[in-house]
């Protein structure tokens, strides 16, 4: 079996879908691994490291894809990047983050090539799939990095400092959205000495927030009882909840030095949680980091890939934040992919043996036999 790893072609994408460690394990389970030259350079993985791990290096993208049983990528093929999409065929299986719920047109074009495609971003929220969950592994790093970016932009220190010249009070950090990214942001900000508060529509997160030493800001406990899907994601809340949230947050945000927003609803635009009017009440020098900016943003002022100023407040809209921690992000993503692929291989024959009825396979399969086959994506079409 041949496994190909093309270089990522999306501008600013520094991650790579395999690490030297996962290359060795992929070879052990039966693959000949071919990696496009330079694919890992931005993640600190040289061609030589891959060669030492047993992979071969190719400079011919089309030939590499044409002969591959499985193709691993961070992102789906880029239409703007030469002939990448046209190189795919029915003989290929593509496994990547395809942003499937937000990108129907691209999924349809991918299906037209005949490729069988699995979207890692649709991984079911079940125990068996936890080690394959790219959204969790990458969000962890994003939450960490957001706190560091905010610290860099903030003109003061996070921890309380007592000096002969006087005492500096700790910075106040407010986290909105307590998923994986939010929890890591809380933990990182606490480790750096900040006073941390957090809020989320899901009442179950209160205990998690408090276990990390932060204070939970409650909005409406009655309406929040049904705020979580069976998969653990936040539901879209009614207008009256957002009105109450707006009032509570508007008062709280006046005293915050840093606000980090992480609230996402799968398949829908991110809810606006921080308005222009709220930003205007924040202290001069305060920082907002909007981790939901790629989905429209939780802050009405944030712009993708830009840091802007509104009054005296810096508003950061990071694009592909985990790509700026490319080495560790690649290692985790690569392990997620390895854990997904391994059950697809028959250990005795070292050949593909996909159980099409498996819950994880069905949950991530988006293209097969020239068709878009995932039911949620078909609903988007209609």
N, C-alpha and C positions, 0 to 999 in steps of 0.2 A: 504494500500500500504506500502511496505517495502523499505526503502532506506538504502543502506550500504556504509560505508566509510572505505575502507581498509587503512592500514598504507602504506606510500610510501616506496618502496624498492630500488629505485635508490640510489646508493651511493652518499652521500652529499645532498640529497633532504630533507630539513627540514620543508617544507610547508605541510599543510593539507587542504583538500578540503572543510571543513566546520568549521565555528567558533561557539562558544556558541550562539551568536546572530542569525546566520542563522539556527541553529538547531531549535531554538524556532519557527522561521517563517516557517520552513519546516513542523514542527508538526502541526502548525495552518492550513496549506493548505491540510493536510490529510495524512502525512507520519508518519510511525513508523521508527525512525532513530536508526540504529545500527552502532556503531563505533568500529573498532578494537582497542583493548587495546594498549595504548601508541601512537596512531596515531598523537595526537596533542602535545606531550611532547616537541618536539624540537621547536615548535611555541608558547610555554608558555601556552598551553591549556591542563590542566590535565584531566584525566578520570573523576575526581570528578566534574570539571566544566561542562563537557558534561552531566553528570548524573543530576546535578542541573538544566540543561537546558531542561531536559526531554528525553535525549537519553539513550539507553542501551549500555553496553559495552560487546564485545565478544572477546574471545581468540581463536575462531575457524574460520579461514579465509574461508575455503571451505564451511562450513555450512552457514556462513554469506552471501557469494556470491550466493550460491545455492537458497536461499530463497528470494533474492532481486529482486524487479521490476526495480529499478534504482541503479546504482553504480556510485558514484562520486569519481574522483581521480584528482590529479594534473597531473600526467603522466600516460601513458598507462601501462598495465601490463608488468612486467619485466620477460622475458624468463629465465633469470639466477636466479630468486628468487623462487626456489622450484616449487610448483605447482600452482602459481598464474594464469597463462594463462589457464591451463587445468581446472581450476575451473569455467570458464565462459561457458555459454550455451545460447541457443536461447531464454530462458525466461528472459534474462538480457538486460537492456539498459545501456550502458556505456557512461558517459559524462566526457571528460578530454581533456587536451592538448596532442594531439597525434603526433604532428610534422608531419602531414599527407603528406605534399608535399615533404618531404625529407626522407620518411621512408616507401616506398611502401612494402617492404618485410614484415615488422612488421604489416602493415595494412592488408596484405593478410592473414597472420597467424591469426590475430584477427578475420577476416571475417570467417575463416574456423571453428571457434568455434560456429558460428551461432548467435553470439551476435549482437544486433543493437547498433551501435556506432556513437556518435556525436563528431566531432573534434572542440573544442572551438577555436583552432588556425585558423580555416577557416571562422570565423564569418564575414558575409557580412559587408561592410563599408556603412551602411545606418543609418539614424538617429535613427530608432526604436531599433537598435542593439547596440547602444553606451554603454548602461549600462551593456551589456553582454560581452564586448570586453576585453578578458584577456590580449591580446597583449598590449593594451594601459595601462591598470592598472599596469601590471608588468613592462613595459618599463619605466613608470614614476618613479618607485622606483629605477630601474637600473640606470637611468640617474643621479639621486640624489646620489646614492651610489658610482658611478664612480668618481664623483668629490671629495668625501670624501676620497676614496682610493688614488686618485692622490695626495691630500693634505697630506696624511699620508706618502707617498713615497717621496714627494718633500722636499728638505732640506731648504726650505724657506717659508715665510708666503705669503698668498694670498693678504691681503689688504696692502695699503700704510700705513706706520706707521711713525709718526713724534715723535722723542724722543730727549732728551737732548744730546744724543750721535750722533745724525744724523737722516736722513730720509731714510727709506727703501722703494724703489719703489714697486708698486703693481706687482704681478705675471701676466704673460700673458697666457691666456687660449684660445685654438683654438678647436672649436667643428666642426667635420666633419659629416654631416648628421643631418638634422633638422626635424626629426620625433618627436614622443612623448618623447623618451629618450633624444634626442638632446636638445629639448626645456627645459626640466627639468634640464639638465646639465647646460645650459646657465643661467637659473634662479638661480640655486644653486651657481654657480661660481660668479655671480654678487652679490648675497647676502653676499658672503664671501669676497667681495672687489676686485676681480680680474678684469683685463681689458680683455674683452671677444670679440673674433671674431668668426664667424661661416660661413659655406658654405653648399650649397645643390644644386642639379641639378634642383630642382623645383623652379621657380622664385617666386611663391606665398609665399614661406617661408621668403622672404626678409623682408616683413612687420612684420611678427611674430618675427623675430630676432631683428629687430630694436625696436619693442614695448617693448622688455625686456631690452633694454638699451645696446645691443651689436651691433657690426659693422658687416655688411654682406660682405663677400668676394665674388665678382662676378667672374665667369669664362668666359662664353660666353652666353650672353643674347639671341642671335638668336637661337642657338642650344637648349637652355633650354626651349624654348617655348612649345615643345612637349615632355617634360621630365616626365610627370605625367600620370598615368593610370586613368581611370574613377573612380576607387576606392580610389584614392589619394596616391597610392604608387609610388615610383620612378621607371622609366623604365630603362632598360639596355641601356646605351648610346653608340654611335659609337666610334670607335678607335680614330678618330681625336679629339673628345671631351676630352677623357682621356689624350691624349698627351698634350693638352692645359692646362687641369687641373693640370697635373703633373708639368708643368712649373711654373704655378702660385703658387701652393702649395709649391713647392720646395723653392721658394724664401721667402714665408711667414713663413714657418715652422722654418727657421733658427733662428728666434727671439722668438720662443715660449717656455715657461717653461713647459706647459702641453698641450698635444694633446689628445682629446677624440674622438674616431671614433665610429660611430653608423650606418653606411650605410649598409642596407640590401635590397635585391631584392627577393621577395617571390618565392620560388621554385628554386632558383639559388644560386651558390656560391657567397659569398660576394665579391664585387669589391676590388681590392688592390689599396689603395689610398696613403699609406705611404710606400715608398721603403727603402731598406737598405741604399741607398745613401742619402736619405733625413734624416734619423735618424742620420747618421754620421755628419750632419751639425748642429744638435741641440746642445744647450749649455750643458755642463757637469752638471749632476744632474737633467736634464729634465726628464719628465715622459710621456709615451704613455699608454693610457688605451684603449684596443681594445674590444669594446662591441660586435663586430661582429665575435669574434674568434670562436664561436661555429658553425658558417656557413663558416668557412675557414679563416676568418680574413680580416680586412682592412689594417693591417700592415703585410708586408711580413715576419717579424721576430717574430711575436707573436706566442705563444704556449699555447694551451688550458690548463687552470688550473695552469699555471706557471708564475712566474715573472723572466724575464731574463734581463741580462745587455748586451748592445751593445755599446762599448766604455764607455762613462760615462752616458748613458741613460738607465733608467729603463723602461722595456716594460712589461705591465701587461695584461695577457690574462685570465680574470676571467671566471670561469666555474659556471654557474647557480648563478649569482650574487644576484638575488632576494631572494634566499634561505638563504642568510646571513642577511636578514631583514625579517625573517620568520613570525613573528607575524603580522606585517602590510601587508605583501604580501599575507598571508593566508586570512586575513580579506577581502581584496579586491577581491581576486580570488573567495572566498566563495560567496560574493555578486554577482559577475558576474554569477556564477552558479545558484544561487537562482533566479536571474532575467531571466535566460534562461529557467529554469524549470517551473516557475510559470504559464506562458501561456499554458503549456502543460497539465495543470490540470483543469478539469471542476469544477468550484467553488461550484456548487450546489450538485454534487454527490461525490466530492472529489475523482475522479478517473482519470486515464490517458485518455486524449482526444487529441491526436496528429493530427494536420492538416498537412498531408504529402505534401500538395501543398504550404504551407507557404514558403516565400522566405528565412527566417532564417533557418527553418528546412531543406529545400533543400540545402542550402548553407553549412551546417555543417554536414549533414548525409554522413558518409563514408562507413558504413557496414550495410547490411540488408539482411536477408534470405540467409546467407552464401556467399554473393557476395560483392565485392568492388564496390560501386555504384556511387561514386563521379566522375564526368566527368574529372576533372583536374587530379585526381589520376590515372585514366585509361590512360590518355595521358602519364603520367610518365612511365607506364608499357610498352607502345609502344615505 
